């Protein structure tokens, strides 16, 4: 049976350290907080392009008698909204546990769980364990066999079911996972640099999107037609 206190610790990590890039990008951003959330993707919808520099990395933290390391990949849209994230959590110390988590937006069908598929292998169902106001987390035991398969794989597909009961598959590259998982944790200075690069990339994409909208407005006015609504 799972140690309940350890489960709470892992979920606390998910609320705090998990997805540092996303948390940092979202915190303190008034524009992001007030921006309308995109509608859940329907089946077959195009996957949003990841921001430049998205990659696997590992962070570690001491919590009591345990050291918790999380090898993670966080995918966000240029609107600063979470697309999905994957966390490979390794707890060592007084308690030992390995957990894989898939983090998806809210508005999901909870009983359906999340499907995790490595390349063309059989998908594994992960049940939801906790939901926060901005995301839901599904998890399963992280076995050595799964870690080996992830290291050898090319792509990981995370599929949740949105409130319209449409599957929303998101593909994540597994390139770089092995190096991040087996290597040393990312230093604070590197995390700060990563955060700065992420914010710059998001701002650049937001500026491009705004210019495209302004150009469309100008063309509509010049042609005497109604300007398109802001997205």
C-alpha positions in Angstrom: 0.0 0.0 0.0 1.3 3.5 -0.8 2.7 5.5 2.1 0.1 8.2 2.5 2.5 10.8 3.9 4.9 10.2 1.1 2.1 10.6 -1.4 1.3 14.0 0.1 5.0 14.9 -0.2 5.0 14.0 -3.8 1.9 16.1 -4.5 3.4 19.0 -2.5 6.4 18.7 -4.9 4.0 18.8 -7.8 2.4 22.0 -6.5 5.8 23.6 -5.9 8.9 22.3 -7.7 7.3 20.5 -10.5 7.3 22.5 -13.8 9.5 25.3 -12.6 9.7 26.7 -16.0 5.9 26.9 -16.3 5.5 28.3 -12.7 8.1 30.9 -13.3 6.6 32.0 -16.6 3.1 32.3 -15.2 3.8 33.9 -11.8 3.6 37.6 -11.6 2.3 38.0 -15.2 -0.9 40.0 -15.1 -1.4 39.7 -18.8 -1.2 36.0 -18.6 -3.6 35.7 -15.7 -6.2 37.8 -17.5 -5.7 36.2 -20.9 -8.6 34.0 -22.1 -7.9 30.3 -21.9 -8.0 28.5 -25.3 -10.7 25.9 -25.8 -9.7 22.3 -25.3 -8.4 20.7 -28.4 -10.6 18.4 -30.3 -9.5 15.1 -31.7 -7.1 15.5 -34.6 -6.5 19.2 -33.8 -3.0 20.5 -34.5 -0.7 20.5 -31.5 0.6 23.9 -30.5 4.2 24.4 -31.3 6.5 24.2 -28.3 8.4 27.4 -27.3 12.0 27.4 -28.4 14.4 25.7 -25.9 11.8 23.3 -24.5 13.8 20.2 -23.2 14.1 17.7 -20.5 15.8 18.8 -17.3 16.1 17.6 -13.7 15.7 19.5 -10.4 16.3 18.1 -6.9 15.2 19.2 -3.4 15.6 18.0 0.1 12.4 17.5 2.0 12.9 16.2 5.5 14.8 13.0 5.4 14.2 12.5 1.7 15.8 13.9 -1.5 13.2 14.3 -4.3 14.5 14.6 -7.8 12.2 15.4 -10.7 13.2 14.9 -14.4 10.6 16.9 -16.2 9.4 18.2 -19.6 6.9 21.1 -19.6 5.1 22.2 -22.7 3.4 25.6 -22.8 1.7 27.6 -25.5 2.8 31.2 -26.3 -0.3 32.3 -24.4 1.5 31.0 -21.3 -1.1 28.3 -20.8 -0.1 24.8 -19.9 -0.3 22.2 -22.7 1.0 19.3 -20.8 4.0 18.2 -18.6 5.6 15.0 -17.7 7.4 14.4 -14.3 9.6 11.4 -13.5 9.9 11.7 -9.7 12.5 9.7 -7.7 12.3 9.9 -3.9 15.3 8.5 -2.0 16.1 8.5 1.7 13.9 7.5 4.7 11.2 6.6 2.1 11.8 5.4 -1.4 9.3 5.8 -4.3 9.3 6.4 -8.0 6.3 8.0 -9.7 5.6 9.2 -13.2 3.1 12.0 -13.5 1.3 13.6 -16.4 0.1 17.1 -15.9 -2.7 18.4 -18.1 -5.1 21.4 -18.1 -8.4 21.3 -16.2 -11.7 20.5 -17.9 -10.8 16.8 -18.3 -13.0 13.7 -18.0 -11.7 12.3 -14.8 -12.8 8.6 -15.1 -11.1 8.4 -18.5 -7.7 9.0 -16.9 -4.6 9.8 -19.0 -3.1 7.5 -21.7 0.7 7.4 -21.9 2.2 5.7 -24.9 5.9 5.3 -25.9 6.2 5.3 -29.7 3.9 2.5 -31.0 3.9 0.4 -27.8 0.7 -0.3 -25.9 -0.6 2.7 -24.0 -0.7 2.7 -20.2 -3.7 4.3 -18.3 -2.8 6.7 -15.5 -5.5 7.6 -13.0 -5.9 11.2 -11.8 -4.6 11.7 -8.3 -5.2 15.4 -7.6 -6.5 18.6 -9.4 -5.5 22.2 -8.7 -7.3 25.2 -10.1 -5.0 25.4 -13.1 -4.0 21.7 -13.8 -4.8 18.1 -13.0 -2.2 15.4 -12.3 -2.4 11.7 -13.2 0.2 9.3 -11.9 1.5 5.8 -11.9 4.4 3.8 -10.5 7.6 4.5 -12.3 9.3 1.2 -12.9 12.8 0.5 -14.0 11.4 -1.2 -17.1 9.4 2.0 -17.9 12.5 4.2 -17.4 14.5 2.0 -19.8 11.7 2.2 -22.4 11.6 6.0 -22.1 15.3 6.2 -22.6 15.2 4.1 -25.7 12.1 5.7 -27.2 11.7 8.6 -29.6 8.4 10.1 -28.6 5.9 10.0 -25.8 2.2 10.6 -26.4 0.1 11.9 -23.6 -3.7 11.7 -24.2 -6.3 13.2 -22.0 -10.1 13.5 -22.7 -11.5 17.0 -22.6 -14.9 18.0 -21.3 -16.3 17.6 -24.9 -15.3 14.0 -24.5 -12.7 14.3 -27.3 -9.2 12.8 -26.9 -6.4 15.4 -26.8 -3.2 13.7 -27.8 0.1 15.6 -27.2 3.4 14.3 -28.5 6.6 14.9 -26.5 10.1 14.2 -27.7 12.1 11.8 -25.6 15.4 13.2 -27.0 17.6 14.2 -24.0 15.6 12.4 -21.4 18.3 9.8 -20.6 21.0 12.5 -20.3 18.8 14.5 -17.9 17.6 11.5 -15.9 21.1 10.1 -15.3 22.9 13.4 -15.1 23.4 16.0 -12.3 20.5 18.2 -11.5 20.2 21.6 -13.1 21.9 24.4 -11.1 20.0 27.4 -10.0 21.9 29.7 -12.3 21.0 27.5 -15.3 17.4 27.5 -14.2 17.4 31.3 -14.0 18.9 31.5 -17.5 16.3 29.0 -18.8 13.6 31.1 -17.3 14.9 34.2 -19.0 15.1 32.5 -22.3 11.6 31.1 -21.9 10.1 34.5 -21.1 11.9 36.1 -24.0 10.6 33.4 -26.4 7.0 33.8 -25.1 7.2 37.6 -25.4 8.5 37.3 -29.0 5.7 34.9 -30.0 3.1 37.2 -28.2 4.4 40.2 -30.1 4.2 38.3 -33.4 0.6 37.3 -32.7 -0.4 40.8 -31.8 1.2 42.3 -35.0 -0.6 39.7 -37.1 -3.9 40.8 -35.5 -3.1 44.5 -35.9 -2.2 43.9 -39.6 -5.5 42.0 -40.1 -7.4 44.9 -38.5 -5.7 47.4 -40.8 -6.4 45.4 -43.9 -10.1 45.0 -42.9 -10.5 48.7 -42.3 -8.8 49.5 -45.7 -11.1 47.1 -47.4 -14.2 48.3 -45.7 -14.9 45.0 -44.0 -15.4 44.2 -40.4 -12.1 43.5 -38.4 -11.7 39.9 -37.1 -12.3 39.4 -33.4 -9.3 39.1 -31.1 -8.2 35.6 -30.3 
